[in-house]
């Protein structure tokens, strides 16, 4: 075994994983700062632990709209935050695709 390569493998597995999570979290934060809070209504299942009522969904959407109105950012700053959020999402996806590309055996002719 080549135990001297263990730190290298750990570094190149932990750093990209942390990068994907950090970029995605930053993208969500910037998306919220831009006034476009991602609200996803949960599906109702009979065995669900918590069921959100339609009234609660409307209440959450209203709260998100009110928070967007109170934002101290100008419209240009909100647009910049929106673009930066999507750049974070694209970068996160690029890191994932790079990892897949590095793992898959590719025949070079």
LOTI-864140 format. One line per 3 residues: number of its first residue (from 1); their letters; for each residue x, y, z of N, C-alpha, C, CB. Coordinates in nm, 3 decimals. Glycine has a CB too. Layout:
residues N
NUM = A = X:Y:Z:X:Y:Z:X:Y:Z:X:Y:Z; ... $
//
This chain:
residues 109
1 = XXX = 0.083:-0.118:0.000:0.000:0.000:0.000:0.088:0.125:0.000:-0.095:0.000:0.121; 0.033:0.229:-0.057:0.102:0.358:-0.063:0.037:0.454:0.035:0.099:0.417:-0.207; 0.073:0.439:0.162:0.011:0.519:0.268:0.050:0.666:0.259:0.050:0.464:0.404 $
4 = XXX = 0.158:0.696:0.191:0.200:0.836:0.181:0.104:0.918:0.093:0.341:0.845:0.124; 0.020:0.851:0.016:-0.078:0.920:-0.068:-0.210:0.948:0.003:-0.104:0.840:-0.193; -0.226:0.894:0.123:-0.352:0.913:0.197:-0.385:1.061:0.222:-0.344:0.840:0.329 $
7 = XXX = -0.291:1.144:0.267:-0.326:1.285:0.287:-0.368:1.354:0.156:-0.207:1.360:0.348; -0.306:1.316:0.047:-0.341:1.373:-0.082:-0.483:1.334:-0.123:-0.241:1.328:-0.189; -0.517:1.209:-0.102:-0.652:1.163:-0.136:-0.755:1.230:-0.045:-0.661:1.009:-0.123 $
10 = XXX = -0.725:1.241:0.082:-0.816:1.308:0.175:-0.837:1.454:0.134:-0.762:1.301:0.319; -0.730:1.523:0.100:-0.740:1.664:0.061:-0.827:1.679:-0.064:-0.600:1.723:0.036; -0.802:1.596:-0.165:-0.874:1.610:-0.291:-1.012:1.545:-0.289:-0.793:1.551:-0.402 $
13 = XXX = -1.054:1.493:-0.176:-1.192:1.448:-0.163:-1.271:1.540:-0.071:-1.197:1.304:-0.111; -1.208:1.590:0.035:-1.278:1.677:0.130:-1.293:1.818:0.075:-1.203:1.680:0.263; -1.191:1.872:0.013:-1.198:2.010:-0.038:-1.305:2.026:-0.145:-1.062:2.052:-0.094 $
16 = XXX = -1.313:1.939:-0.247:-1.421:1.956:-0.344:-1.561:1.936:-0.283:-1.402:1.860:-0.460; -1.574:1.842:-0.191:-1.705:1.820:-0.127:-1.746:1.944:-0.048:-1.700:1.696:-0.034; -1.654:2.000:0.027:-1.685:2.121:0.103:-1.711:2.238:0.009:-1.570:2.155:0.198 $
19 = XXX = -1.642:2.244:-0.103:-1.663:2.351:-0.201:-1.802:2.345:-0.260:-1.558:2.343:-0.312; -1.849:2.225:-0.294:-1.983:2.211:-0.351:-2.087:2.258:-0.251:-2.010:2.065:-0.392; -2.075:2.216:-0.126:-2.171:2.255:-0.024:-2.165:2.405:0.001:-2.144:2.178:0.107 $
22 = XXX = -2.046:2.461:0.012:-2.031:2.605:0.039:-2.084:2.689:-0.077:-1.884:2.640:0.065; -2.055:2.650:-0.200:-2.104:2.726:-0.315:-2.255:2.720:-0.325:-2.041:2.673:-0.444; -2.312:2.605:-0.299:-2.458:2.592:-0.305:-2.523:2.675:-0.194:-2.500:2.443:-0.294 $
25 = XXX = -2.469:2.668:-0.073:-2.524:2.746:0.039:-2.512:2.896:0.012:-2.452:2.709:0.171; -2.400:2.939:-0.043:-2.383:3.080:-0.076:-2.481:3.121:-0.186:-2.238:3.107:-0.121; -2.504:3.033:-0.281:-2.602:3.060:-0.386:-2.742:3.079:-0.330:-2.603:2.949:-0.489 $
28 = XXX = -2.781:2.994:-0.237:-2.913:3.007:-0.173:-2.921:3.139:-0.096:-2.941:2.887:-0.077; -2.813:3.173:-0.025:-2.811:3.298:0.052:-2.822:3.418:-0.041:-2.682:3.308:0.135; -2.750:3.418:-0.152:-2.757:3.529:-0.246:-2.892:3.536:-0.316:-2.646:3.517:-0.350 $
31 = XXX = -2.951:3.420:-0.343:-3.083:3.417:-0.404:-3.186:3.480:-0.310:-3.124:3.272:-0.439; -3.174:3.452:-0.182:-3.262:3.512:-0.084:-3.237:3.662:-0.072:-3.244:3.445:0.052; -3.110:3.702:-0.076:-3.077:3.844:-0.068:-3.130:3.920:-0.189:-2.926:3.863:-0.057 $
34 = XXX = -3.144:3.853:-0.301:-3.194:3.919:-0.422:-3.346:3.937:-0.418:-3.155:3.839:-0.545; -3.410:3.883:-0.315:-3.555:3.896:-0.303:-3.631:3.783:-0.368:-3.599:4.024:-0.361; -3.563:3.680:-0.408:-3.627:3.565:-0.473:-3.610:3.442:-0.384:-3.566:3.540:-0.616 $
37 = XXX = -3.673:3.446:-0.269:-3.662:3.336:-0.173:-3.723:3.209:-0.231:-3.732:3.372:-0.040; -3.645:3.101:-0.236:-3.698:2.977:-0.290:-3.790:2.908:-0.190:-3.585:2.883:-0.330; -3.920:2.914:-0.215:-4.018:2.848:-0.128:-4.074:2.730:-0.205:-4.133:2.947:-0.082 $
40 = XXX = -4.056:2.613:-0.151:-4.105:2.492:-0.215:-4.214:2.434:-0.127:-3.990:2.388:-0.238; -4.332:2.425:-0.183:-4.443:2.368:-0.107:-4.425:2.217:-0.097:-4.579:2.403:-0.174; -4.430:2.163:0.024:-4.412:2.018:0.040:-4.534:1.942:-0.010:-4.384:1.984:0.187 $
43 = XXX = -4.509:1.822:-0.055:-4.618:1.734:-0.095:-4.677:1.670:0.029:-4.568:1.627:-0.196; -4.804:1.639:0.021:-4.868:1.574:0.134:-4.868:1.423:0.113:-5.012:1.628:0.154; -4.817:1.353:0.210:-4.816:1.208:0.209:-4.890:1.162:0.335:-4.670:1.151:0.203 $
46 = XXX = -4.951:1.048:0.327:-5.025:1.000:0.443:-4.933:0.963:0.559:-5.110:0.879:0.405; -4.810:0.925:0.528:-4.717:0.888:0.634:-4.616:0.998:0.664:-4.645:0.760:0.597; -4.647:1.121:0.624:-4.556:1.233:0.646:-4.548:1.266:0.794:-4.601:1.356:0.565 $
49 = XXX = -4.432:1.309:0.835:-4.412:1.347:0.975:-4.482:1.480:1.002:-4.261:1.356:1.008; -4.465:1.575:0.913:-4.526:1.707:0.930:-4.598:1.744:0.801:-4.420:1.815:0.968; -4.721:1.783:0.812:-4.798:1.825:0.696:-4.820:1.975:0.707:-4.934:1.748:0.687 $
52 = XXX = -4.783:2.046:0.602:-4.799:2.191:0.600:-4.932:2.221:0.533:-4.679:2.262:0.526; -5.012:2.298:0.600:-5.143:2.332:0.547:-5.130:2.442:0.440:-5.238:2.378:0.660; -5.227:2.454:0.352:-5.222:2.561:0.251:-5.216:2.700:0.315:-5.344:2.553:0.160 $
55 = XXX = -5.279:2.716:0.431:-5.272:2.845:0.500:-5.129:2.876:0.544:-5.366:2.846:0.622; -5.058:2.775:0.592:-4.919:2.796:0.633:-4.831:2.829:0.513:-4.866:2.672:0.704; -4.858:2.767:0.401:-4.781:2.797:0.279:-4.803:2.942:0.238:-4.821:2.701:0.164 $
58 = XXX = -4.930:2.987:0.237:-4.960:3.126:0.203:-4.895:3.223:0.302:-5.112:3.148:0.200; -4.895:3.186:0.430:-4.834:3.269:0.533:-4.683:3.283:0.509:-4.860:3.210:0.672; -4.618:3.172:0.475:-4.474:3.176:0.447:-4.443:3.257:0.322:-4.420:3.034:0.430 $
61 = XXX = -4.525:3.244:0.219:-4.504:3.323:0.097:-4.523:3.472:0.126:-4.601:3.277:-0.013; -4.622:3.507:0.206:-4.646:3.647:0.243:-4.528:3.701:0.323:-4.776:3.661:0.324; -4.476:3.622:0.415:-4.360:3.662:0.495:-4.238:3.685:0.406:-4.329:3.555:0.601 $
64 = XXX = -4.220:3.599:0.304:-4.107:3.617:0.212:-4.123:3.744:0.130:-4.095:3.495:0.118; -4.246:3.774:0.086:-4.269:3.898:0.009:-4.243:4.021:0.096:-4.413:3.901:-0.045; -4.285:4.017:0.222:-4.262:4.129:0.311:-4.114:4.149:0.339:-4.337:4.109:0.442 $
67 = XXX = -4.041:4.040:0.355:-3.896:4.050:0.378:-3.826:4.107:0.255:-3.837:3.911:0.414; -3.874:4.069:0.136:-3.814:4.122:0.013:-3.837:4.272:0.003:-3.871:4.050:-0.111; -3.953:4.321:0.048:-3.983:4.464:0.043:-3.896:4.543:0.141:-4.130:4.489:0.074 $
70 = XXX = -3.860:4.481:0.254:-3.781:4.549:0.357:-3.631:4.548:0.327:-3.805:4.484:0.491; -3.590:4.485:0.220:-3.449:4.472:0.188:-3.384:4.609:0.167:-3.430:4.385:0.063; -3.268:4.633:0.228:-3.200:4.762:0.210:-3.125:4.772:0.078:-3.105:4.786:0.325 $
73 = XXX = -3.125:4.667:-0.002:-3.050:4.666:-0.127:-3.125:4.740:-0.236:-3.021:4.522:-0.170; -3.049:4.804:-0.323:-3.110:4.867:-0.440:-3.143:4.760:-0.542:-3.015:4.975:-0.501; -3.217:4.798:-0.644:-3.253:4.700:-0.747:-3.130:4.648:-0.820:-3.350:4.762:-0.848 $
76 = XXX = -3.031:4.733:-0.842:-2.907:4.689:-0.908:-2.833:4.588:-0.821:-2.816:4.810:-0.938; -2.831:4.611:-0.689:-2.765:4.517:-0.598:-2.840:4.384:-0.594:-2.756:4.577:-0.457; -2.973:4.391:-0.598:-3.052:4.267:-0.600:-3.025:4.188:-0.728:-3.202:4.299:-0.587 $
79 = XXX = -3.015:4.259:-0.840:-2.986:4.191:-0.967:-2.846:4.130:-0.965:-2.998:4.289:-1.085; -2.750:4.201:-0.906:-2.614:4.148:-0.895:-2.612:4.024:-0.805:-2.518:4.256:-0.840; -2.688:4.027:-0.697:-2.695:3.911:-0.607:-2.758:3.792:-0.678:-2.776:3.946:-0.479 $
82 = XXX = -2.858:3.819:-0.763:-2.924:3.711:-0.839:-2.826:3.647:-0.937:-3.046:3.765:-0.915; -2.751:3.730:-1.007:-2.651:3.677:-1.102:-2.543:3.600:-1.026:-2.587:3.792:-1.185; -2.497:3.655:-0.914:-2.394:3.587:-0.834:-2.445:3.454:-0.779:-2.348:3.676:-0.718 $
85 = XXX = -2.573:3.449:-0.744:-2.631:3.322:-0.695:-2.624:3.216:-0.804:-2.776:3.343:-0.649; -2.662:3.253:-0.924:-2.658:3.154:-1.033:-2.515:3.117:-1.070:-2.730:3.208:-1.156; -2.421:3.210:-1.056:-2.281:3.175:-1.077:-2.235:3.072:-0.974:-2.192:3.301:-1.071 $
88 = XXX = -2.281:3.086:-0.851:-2.248:2.988:-0.747:-2.308:2.851:-0.780:-2.299:3.035:-0.610; -2.433:2.849:-0.827:-2.495:2.722:-0.863:-2.423:2.656:-0.980:-2.643:2.743:-0.899; -2.387:2.734:-1.081:-2.315:2.681:-1.197:-2.177:2.630:-1.155:-2.302:2.788:-1.308 $
91 = XXX = -2.109:2.705:-1.069:-1.977:2.662:-1.021:-1.987:2.533:-0.941:-1.911:2.773:-0.935; -2.090:2.523:-0.859:-2.111:2.401:-0.781:-2.133:2.282:-0.873:-2.231:2.417:-0.687; -2.215:2.300:-0.974:-2.238:2.193:-1.072:-2.112:2.159:-1.150:-2.348:2.233:-1.168 $
94 = XXX = -2.030:2.261:-1.180:-1.905:2.237:-1.254:-1.808:2.154:-1.171:-1.840:2.371:-1.294; -1.804:2.179:-1.041:-1.716:2.098:-0.954:-1.763:1.953:-0.953:-1.714:2.156:-0.810; -1.893:1.933:-0.949:-1.947:1.796:-0.951:-1.914:1.729:-1.084:-2.101:1.798:-0.928 $
97 = XXX = -1.937:1.799:-1.194:-1.907:1.740:-1.325:-1.759:1.713:-1.344:-1.957:1.832:-1.436; -1.673:1.801:-1.292:-1.529:1.777:-1.299:-1.493:1.651:-1.221:-1.451:1.898:-1.244; -1.552:1.634:-1.104:-1.525:1.513:-1.026:-1.568:1.387:-1.098:-1.595:1.520:-0.892 $
100 = XXX = -1.685:1.392:-1.162:-1.731:1.276:-1.239:-1.638:1.250:-1.356:-1.875:1.298:-1.289; -1.596:1.357:-1.423:-1.507:1.343:-1.539:-1.373:1.282:-1.496:-1.484:1.480:-1.607; -1.324:1.319:-1.377:-1.197:1.265:-1.329:-1.209:1.119:-1.285:-1.145:1.349:-1.215 $
103 = XXX = -1.328:1.079:-1.240:-1.345:0.943:-1.192:-1.365:0.844:-1.307:-1.463:0.936:-1.097; -1.445:0.885:-1.406:-1.478:0.794:-1.514:-1.356:0.765:-1.600:-1.589:0.852:-1.600; -1.341:0.638:-1.637:-1.227:0.605:-1.725:-1.255:0.657:-1.867:-1.201:0.450:-1.728 $
106 = XXX = -1.162:0.735:-1.915:-1.176:0.792:-2.049:-1.062:0.739:-2.135:-1.176:0.950:-2.045; -1.098:0.684:-2.249:-0.994:0.633:-2.338:-0.949:0.747:-2.429:-1.047:0.512:-2.423; -0.821:0.775:-2.426:-0.764:0.881:-2.510:-0.699:0.816:-2.631:-0.660:0.967:-2.431 $
109 = X = -0.745:0.853:-2.749:-0.689:0.793:-2.870:-0.609:0.894:-2.946:-0.798:0.737:-2.959 $
//
